[in-house]
Structure formats: structure tokens, C-alpha cells
Amino acid sequence: MVVGADGAQSIVNKQLTDYKIDLQHYGGAIRAYYLQVEGLETDCTEVYISKKHLPGYFWLFPLPNQQANAGFGMLSEHISKHRINLKEAFYRFIEASPMLKDKLKNSTLDGKIVGFGLPFGSKQVQVSGAHFLLLGDAASLVDPVTGEGIGNAVYSGKLAAEHLLECFKQQRFDAAFNESYSQKLYAYFGTEFRQRTFLQRSFTKFPWLLDVGMVLGNTPVVKDYLKKFA
Ligand SMILES: Cc1cc2nc3c(=O)[nH]c(=O)nc-3n(C[C@H](O)[C@H](O)[C@H](O)COP(=O)(O)OP(=O)(O)OC[C@H]3O[C@@H](n4cnc5c(N)ncnc54)[C@H](O)[C@@H]3O)c2cc1C
């Protein structure tokens, strides 16, 4: 069995399936590390949203010793349609935000700004076949709203490991048998991805929903409810 856990540019995926990047279901992001960032709250992750770049957001995640992980990501369809240079847009975003500008005014970039692809789970793809399974980013399991994929990758690893044990137990490695991994994966993630895709599209069409969400999210009842998931 070949287990493709080789990320967004998965060679296993490229060699064994007909996967093609679909810009409506793919994200582009860049990430940078900064030193001497001011005004960071160490127990907060900061997210900045601009109506110009929906669906997408700028993040500033605190690290120890006044360091931060900063990045900017959005739907690839938007990047392509508006011919966005992510690096330039990243710097322009900082310039346009008084808060970010202030926090980063005395900071220095640590290393290079690096770009990545994000294969969203908003479209079901082939994740298994004869003698192979795909998981994590190789199986397009990134959340289409937040761009998070670590938890989903870990969970798909668990499902794949359980499936592999069954393969060896039953000495079955064929596509029909491996299809049960695909079914279990989408039985687990399918509804969540459909809901997240609906949210992603809604925020793009009706940006005011974000304002409503922020106001509601700040009420004590909703805050307490959300803390249960923290
Ligand atoms: C800028 C950015 C920020 C992100 N922030 C978050 C976040 O805050 N929270 C979150 O949950 N998710 C985040 N994600 C998404 C998250 O990083 C991925 O969804 C997650 O890492 C997927 O895990 P994976 O194991 O499938 O792939 P990867 O983490 O990409 O791991 C794949 C591994 O395979 C190796 N590999 C590739 N090709 C080969 C080869 N030919 N031979 C041998 N090894 C190979 C690679 O070196 C790599 O180690 C972010 C993504 C980006 C791009």
C-alpha cells in the first residue's frame, strides 16, 4: 500500500489520480515571521478581514519573545480574477490597517515570506484506489473558511491507519476495498465541509454577515457557548 501523506503538492496524488487544482476549491496563502512585534496579546490570535479580499483573512499569531507568525490567504479564484500578487497585497494590507501598522512598525522580518497552496475540502476528490490512500492536504481536507488543516490531517491519519490494519487482516488492497476508507472519511467530514462551504460563500456574497457574527459572538451567551469548543 502507498499512503500519500505528502501535502498539497502530493506526488502520490499527481501520479495516481486525475486531480486538477480547481480555483474555486483552492486557497493561496503566504506566511512570514516577525521579530520585535509590539502590543501582542500572548493568549490571542488576531484575525483581520477586509471586504476587498473575501473569502480570506490576514492573521497575526503571537509567539514567545515578541515574535509573531503573520500571513495572508484567500480563495485562489479571487487571486486569479483580480490578478493579486499576494506579497504586495500582504504589505498593502499592513499599510491600510492602523492596528497592524502600529504593531509591526519597529519589527523586522525573520527569514523569507513563503507561499503555499491550500486544497479546500469544499469539493470531494478521489482519496483512494488500488493499493493507495491519500490523507491530509493530499486528500484536500483544508477547512474552506479558516484554512486550517492540521486537525483534519491528523484525523484522516487515524482513519487511514485503522483502514490499513483491516487491509492486512483481510489481505485486500484493491480499489473496491479501499473505497470504504473514502466513505468513512467523507461520512465524517462531508457535512462539516458542506456547512463550511455554505458559510464561505455566504460571507463572500453578504459581507455584512461577518459584522453580525462579530456582534453576536461578543455577547456573553454566545461567548460562553463558544468557549466550550476552545
Ligand atoms: C501559510 C499557512 C498557514 C496555515 N496555518 C494553519 C493553522 O494555523 N492551523 C491549521 O490547522 N492549519 C494551518 N494550515 C494548513 C496546514 O498546514 C495543513 O493543512 C497541514 O499541515 C496538512 O498536513 P499534511 O500532513 O497533510 O501535509 P504537510 O504538513 O504539508 O506535510 C506533508 C509532508 O510530506 C513531505 N513530503 C512532500 N513530498 C514528499 C516527497 N516526495 N518525499 C518525502 N516527503 C515528502 C513534506 O516535506 C511534508 O513534511 C496552514 C497552511 C498554510 C499554507
The ligand as an SDF file (V2000), in Angstrom:
LIG
                    3D

 53 58  0  0  0  0  0  0  0  0999 V2000
    0.5250   29.6280    5.3890 C   0  0  0  0  0  0  0  0  0  0  0  0
   -0.2880   28.5280    6.0140 C   0  0  0  0  0  0  0  0  0  0  0  0
   -0.7580   28.6470    7.3150 C   0  0  0  0  0  0  0  0  0  0  0  0
   -1.5080   27.6220    7.8850 C   0  0  0  0  0  0  0  0  0  0  0  0
   -1.9560   27.7650    9.1670 N   0  0  0  0  0  0  0  0  0  0  0  0
   -2.6630   26.7640    9.7240 C   0  0  0  0  0  0  0  0  0  0  0  0
   -3.1250   26.8810   11.0590 C   0  0  0  0  0  0  0  0  0  0  0  0
   -2.9030   27.8760   11.7390 O   0  0  0  0  0  0  0  0  0  0  0  0
   -3.8210   25.8410   11.5800 N   0  0  0  0  0  0  0  0  0  0  0  0
   -4.1040   24.7150   10.8570 C   0  0  0  0  0  0  0  0  0  0  0  0
   -4.7620   23.7990   11.3670 O   0  0  0  0  0  0  0  0  0  0  0  0
   -3.6780   24.5870    9.5810 N   0  0  0  0  0  0  0  0  0  0  0  0
   -2.9570   25.5670    9.0010 C   0  0  0  0  0  0  0  0  0  0  0  0
   -2.5380   25.4400    7.7140 N   0  0  0  0  0  0  0  0  0  0  0  0
   -2.8290   24.1880    6.9710 C   0  0  0  0  0  0  0  0  0  0  0  0
   -1.9120   23.0680    7.4730 C   0  0  0  0  0  0  0  0  0  0  0  0
   -0.5760   23.4940    7.4490 O   0  0  0  0  0  0  0  0  0  0  0  0
   -2.0730   21.8200    6.6050 C   0  0  0  0  0  0  0  0  0  0  0  0
   -3.4400   21.5640    6.3660 O   0  0  0  0  0  0  0  0  0  0  0  0
   -1.4370   20.6250    7.2750 C   0  0  0  0  0  0  0  0  0  0  0  0
   -0.0800   20.8720    7.5310 O   0  0  0  0  0  0  0  0  0  0  0  0
   -1.5950   19.3860    6.4060 C   0  0  0  0  0  0  0  0  0  0  0  0
   -0.8310   18.3370    6.9230 O   0  0  0  0  0  0  0  0  0  0  0  0
   -0.2840   17.2090    5.9550 P   0  0  0  0  0  0  0  0  0  0  0  0
    0.4680   16.2800    6.8410 O   0  0  0  0  0  0  0  0  0  0  0  0
   -1.3680   16.6790    5.1120 O   0  0  0  0  0  0  0  0  0  0  0  0
    0.7040   17.9540    4.9510 O   0  0  0  0  0  0  0  0  0  0  0  0
    2.0730   18.7090    5.2690 P   0  0  0  0  0  0  0  0  0  0  0  0
    2.0650   19.3310    6.6030 O   0  0  0  0  0  0  0  0  0  0  0  0
    2.3380   19.5660    4.0890 O   0  0  0  0  0  0  0  0  0  0  0  0
    3.1370   17.5300    5.3150 O   0  0  0  0  0  0  0  0  0  0  0  0
    3.4830   16.8470    4.1520 C   0  0  0  0  0  0  0  0  0  0  0  0
    4.8800   16.2940    4.3800 C   0  0  0  0  0  0  0  0  0  0  0  0
    5.2420   15.4680    3.2750 O   0  0  0  0  0  0  0  0  0  0  0  0
    6.5830   15.7560    2.9410 C   0  0  0  0  0  0  0  0  0  0  0  0
    6.7570   15.4320    1.5270 N   0  0  0  0  0  0  0  0  0  0  0  0
    6.2010   16.0080    0.4470 C   0  0  0  0  0  0  0  0  0  0  0  0
    6.6250   15.4340   -0.6700 N   0  0  0  0  0  0  0  0  0  0  0  0
    7.4800   14.4700   -0.3100 C   0  0  0  0  0  0  0  0  0  0  0  0
    8.2480   13.5230   -1.0130 C   0  0  0  0  0  0  0  0  0  0  0  0
    8.2290   13.4470   -2.3330 N   0  0  0  0  0  0  0  0  0  0  0  0
    9.0230   12.6730   -0.3080 N   0  0  0  0  0  0  0  0  0  0  0  0
    9.0480   12.7220    1.0360 C   0  0  0  0  0  0  0  0  0  0  0  0
    8.3420   13.6010    1.7700 N   0  0  0  0  0  0  0  0  0  0  0  0
    7.5660   14.4560    1.1070 C   0  0  0  0  0  0  0  0  0  0  0  0
    6.7470   17.2380    3.2240 C   0  0  0  0  0  0  0  0  0  0  0  0
    8.1120   17.5520    3.4030 O   0  0  0  0  0  0  0  0  0  0  0  0
    5.9440   17.3840    4.4940 C   0  0  0  0  0  0  0  0  0  0  0  0
    6.7230   17.1200    5.6330 O   0  0  0  0  0  0  0  0  0  0  0  0
   -1.7960   26.4470    7.1360 C   0  0  0  0  0  0  0  0  0  0  0  0
   -1.3120   26.3200    5.8330 C   0  0  0  0  0  0  0  0  0  0  0  0
   -0.5980   27.3610    5.2740 C   0  0  0  0  0  0  0  0  0  0  0  0
   -0.1370   27.2070    3.8470 C   0  0  0  0  0  0  0  0  0  0  0  0
  1  2  1  0
  2  3  1  0
  2 52  2  0
  3  4  2  0
  4  5  1  0
  4 50  1  0
  5  6  2  0
  6  7  1  0
  6 13  1  0
  7  8  2  0
  7  9  1  0
  9 10  1  0
 10 11  2  0
 10 12  1  0
 12 13  2  0
 13 14  1  0
 14 15  1  0
 14 50  1  0
 15 16  1  0
 16 17  1  0
 16 18  1  0
 18 19  1  0
 18 20  1  0
 20 21  1  0
 20 22  1  0
 22 23  1  0
 23 24  1  0
 24 25  2  0
 24 26  1  0
 24 27  1  0
 27 28  1  0
 28 29  2  0
 28 30  1  0
 28 31  1  0
 31 32  1  0
 32 33  1  0
 33 34  1  0
 33 48  1  0
 34 35  1  0
 35 36  1  0
 35 46  1  0
 36 37  1  0
 36 45  1  0
 37 38  2  0
 38 39  1  0
 39 40  1  0
 39 45  2  0
 40 41  1  0
 40 42  2  0
 42 43  1  0
 43 44  2  0
 44 45  1  0
 46 47  1  0
 46 48  1  0
 48 49  1  0
 50 51  2  0
 51 52  1  0
 52 53  1  0
M  END
$$$$
